[in-house]
Amino acid sequence: MEQVEVAAGVVRDARGRVLICQRMGELAGLWEFPGGKRERGESFAECLRRELLEELSLEVMPEGEICRMPFVQGTKRMQFCFLLARLEMADPCITLTVHQDIRWVSTGQLASYPLCPADEAFLRDFGHLLDSFVSN
């Protein structure tokens, strides 16, 4: 079974909202916390910074891990590392390259979006922690 390590960012803005992105391709139409696959020798924080810069032209500063969570989807065995991150700039100009849309939402609005399976599991198991992480 293939093993994939993924960094996912709970990116907050100055208003305490978090960024979610709507996928294209596999799982098209579903929403996710942005991030991507970790490369060899890379920390999860380095991965998150690189992926968000490549995929969204977004500069973030990881501030710490929220959790690590195993997840199996089909033949893929994944290890997700969800990290809290803040924007590096007040008014970013986001460029979509692998997503079809983005939204800045309150943590209370997250459940109203159809999330990717791993993000849904994260919200179900760790969502109660988000308000304390995002408001600090």
Number of C-alpha atoms within 10 A of each C-alpha: 9 9 11 17 18 21 25 27 30 24 24 22 19 13 11 18 20 24 21 22 22 22 20 15 9 7 13 12 17 17 26 26 22 24 27 21 17 21 13 8 8 11 11 26 24 15 23 29 20 20 22 20 16 16 17 21 16 19 21 21 16 21 14 13 17 16 12 15 16 12 16 15 9 7 9 12 15 19 18 24 22 26 24 23 25 21 16 13 12 9 9 13 11 14 15 15 12 14 19 14 15 19 12 17 17 15 18 11 11 19 12 7 14 14 23 18 16 19 21 18 14 18 17 11 11 14 17 11 11 16 14 9 16 21 11 6
